[in-house]
Amino acid sequence: MRDFRFLTPPTLPEALAMLADLGEDACVMAGGTALLLGMRQRMLSPDSVVSLHRLQALKGITVDPTQGLTIGALVRHADVARSPEVQRHYPMLADMAQRLANPQVRNRATIGGNLCYADPATDPPTCLIALDAEVTLVGPDGTRRLAMRDFAVDYYTTALEPGELLTTIHLPPPDTMRVGLYRRLLRTPAEHRPVASIALTLLRNGDLVSDARLVIGAATPAPQTMIRAQAFLEGRRLTPDTAAEAAALVAAEIAPLSDGRGDAAFRRQIAQVNTRRMLAELGGHDWRLE
Ligand SMILES: Cc1cc2nc3c(=O)[nH]c(=O)nc-3n(C[C@H](O)[C@H](O)[C@H](O)COP(=O)(O)OP(=O)(O)OC[C@H]3O[C@@H](n4cnc5c(N)ncnc54)[C@H](O)[C@@H]3O)c2cc1C
């Protein structure tokens, strides 16, 4: 790895000023689990690395009944998983964070670093989009807040502008009527990264579904919202037939990746089968008995 300057600004304004000064010669570092791999493989050779680890403004998890959940970008996956507030009010998120990667990565890598790197084979973006998350970005031109689905633009591409930092992730207040499931599918049990991930949340209006959010990630270059299946589910009862029809719409709509870990047909099939099972499960049907 090439020599570089390691800079540790103590405040957010100082970090932003450094990034503005250094421009393309600097890289931002959070947990370093993705950045340092890229530097060791010489895909990146910055003159300076600006570490965010002293920025208190990017740390901590808070829950407020009116504002919802706020997670600092520097919060590690293990902290999300262990947070009693997240476990209680956002169990789908806690469960996802508890199972991603491996203990070493969960205890080092941050949720903000994960979102900013935009590797397709990850978990939080899919889950957060289905939970209707937003992110706050701060940069030389001020602060902006955008929906997580608009932040995750494409394969390794986010809406971050040069010199901008992701500071916070926001989730709406918990809705006790909303139920959800997150599934991560691995190619082999020895692999850490998902080959496909599915996040599903919906409101129950008596027996009927409303406002379903169905997002597929890892199988696609960036998380893809299944618009046709969501529309189909509106106002329907969650029967095994409904689950099968919605899953067929997913298979028709998904635009999967092909890479060394799985081709598009394999990923389409995983998405279809598991969407059907998840919908059946939320409808109270045991797909294993079929
Ligand atoms: C062996 C292994 C297995 C893994 N398995 C999984 C898995 O199963 N599921 C999963 O979801 N992920 C997995 N990951 C990915 C892991 O979650 C990411 O590496 C990690 O989240 C990146 O976080 P970091 O804090 O280390 O980021 P860093 O490596 O520090 O940064 C990553 C990128 O984001 C930028 N960045 C970081 N923070 C900010 C910020 N606040 N604002 C602007 N830019 C920023 C950096 O400049 C860099 O480009 C795995 C990683 C490894 C090494």
PDBQT file of the ligand as one rigid body, heavy atoms in Angstrom, charges set to zero:
ROOT
HETATM    1  C1  LIG A 301     -15.427 -10.108   4.707  1.00  0.00    +0.000 C 
HETATM    2  C2  LIG A 301     -16.541  -9.109   4.525  1.00  0.00    +0.000 A 
HETATM    3  C3  LIG A 301     -17.836  -9.569   4.516  1.00  0.00    +0.000 A 
HETATM    4  C4  LIG A 301     -18.892  -8.658   4.366  1.00  0.00    +0.000 A 
HETATM    5  N1  LIG A 301     -20.164  -9.134   4.349  1.00  0.00    +0.000 NA
HETATM    6  C5  LIG A 301     -21.197  -8.257   4.285  1.00  0.00    +0.000 A 
HETATM    7  C6  LIG A 301     -22.546  -8.700   4.349  1.00  0.00    +0.000 A 
HETATM    8  O1  LIG A 301     -22.848  -9.879   4.449  1.00  0.00    +0.000 OA
HETATM    9  N2  LIG A 301     -23.529  -7.773   4.285  1.00  0.00    +0.000 N 
HETATM   10  C7  LIG A 301     -23.260  -6.438   4.197  1.00  0.00    +0.000 A 
HETATM   11  O2  LIG A 301     -24.176  -5.624   4.173  1.00  0.00    +0.000 OA
HETATM   12  N3  LIG A 301     -21.985  -5.985   4.107  1.00  0.00    +0.000 NA
HETATM   13  C8  LIG A 301     -20.965  -6.868   4.158  1.00  0.00    +0.000 A 
HETATM   14  N4  LIG A 301     -19.693  -6.409   4.087  1.00  0.00    +0.000 N 
HETATM   15  C9  LIG A 301     -19.483  -5.010   3.803  1.00  0.00    +0.000 C 
HETATM   16  C10 LIG A 301     -19.343  -4.207   5.043  1.00  0.00    +0.000 C 
HETATM   17  O3  LIG A 301     -20.608  -4.055   5.658  1.00  0.00    +0.000 OA
HETATM   18  C11 LIG A 301     -18.792  -2.882   4.523  1.00  0.00    +0.000 C 
HETATM   19  O4  LIG A 301     -17.440  -3.125   4.236  1.00  0.00    +0.000 OA
HETATM   20  C12 LIG A 301     -18.898  -1.836   5.481  1.00  0.00    +0.000 C 
HETATM   21  O5  LIG A 301     -20.201  -1.604   5.875  1.00  0.00    +0.000 OA
HETATM   22  C13 LIG A 301     -18.223  -0.555   5.052  1.00  0.00    +0.000 C 
HETATM   23  O6  LIG A 301     -18.258   0.171   6.202  1.00  0.00    +0.000 OA
HETATM   24  P1  LIG A 301     -16.960   0.882   6.757  1.00  0.00    +0.000 P 
HETATM   25  O7  LIG A 301     -17.434   1.666   7.927  1.00  0.00    +0.000 OA
HETATM   26  O8  LIG A 301     -15.870  -0.079   7.017  1.00  0.00    +0.000 OA
HETATM   27  O9  LIG A 301     -16.633   1.843   5.531  1.00  0.00    +0.000 OA
HETATM   28  P2  LIG A 301     -15.247   2.327   4.950  1.00  0.00    +0.000 P 
HETATM   29  O10 LIG A 301     -14.486   1.182   4.398  1.00  0.00    +0.000 OA
HETATM   30  O11 LIG A 301     -14.565   3.207   5.907  1.00  0.00    +0.000 OA
HETATM   31  O12 LIG A 301     -15.801   3.244   3.772  1.00  0.00    +0.000 OA
HETATM   32  C14 LIG A 301     -16.482   2.692   2.659  1.00  0.00    +0.000 C 
HETATM   33  C15 LIG A 301     -16.712   3.787   1.623  1.00  0.00    +0.000 C 
HETATM   34  O13 LIG A 301     -17.686   4.712   2.072  1.00  0.00    +0.000 OA
HETATM   35  C16 LIG A 301     -17.128   6.028   2.187  1.00  0.00    +0.000 C 
HETATM   36  N5  LIG A 301     -17.685   6.565   3.433  1.00  0.00    +0.000 N 
HETATM   37  C17 LIG A 301     -17.685   5.944   4.644  1.00  0.00    +0.000 A 
HETATM   38  N6  LIG A 301     -18.404   6.647   5.526  1.00  0.00    +0.000 NA
HETATM   39  C18 LIG A 301     -18.851   7.752   4.875  1.00  0.00    +0.000 A 
HETATM   40  C19 LIG A 301     -19.675   8.847   5.261  1.00  0.00    +0.000 A 
HETATM   41  N7  LIG A 301     -20.198   8.945   6.490  1.00  0.00    +0.000 N 
HETATM   42  N8  LIG A 301     -19.963   9.789   4.348  1.00  0.00    +0.000 NA
HETATM   43  C20 LIG A 301     -19.453   9.697   3.087  1.00  0.00    +0.000 A 
HETATM   44  N9  LIG A 301     -18.680   8.673   2.662  1.00  0.00    +0.000 NA
HETATM   45  C21 LIG A 301     -18.384   7.708   3.546  1.00  0.00    +0.000 A 
HETATM   46  C22 LIG A 301     -15.629   5.849   2.179  1.00  0.00    +0.000 C 
HETATM   47  O14 LIG A 301     -14.994   6.953   1.614  1.00  0.00    +0.000 OA
HETATM   48  C23 LIG A 301     -15.479   4.610   1.303  1.00  0.00    +0.000 C 
HETATM   49  O15 LIG A 301     -15.552   4.962  -0.054  1.00  0.00    +0.000 OA
HETATM   50  C24 LIG A 301     -18.624  -7.274   4.225  1.00  0.00    +0.000 A 
HETATM   51  C25 LIG A 301     -17.283  -6.824   4.252  1.00  0.00    +0.000 A 
HETATM   52  C26 LIG A 301     -16.261  -7.713   4.401  1.00  0.00    +0.000 A 
HETATM   53  C27 LIG A 301     -14.854  -7.182   4.445  1.00  0.00    +0.000 C 
ENDROOT
TORSDOF 0
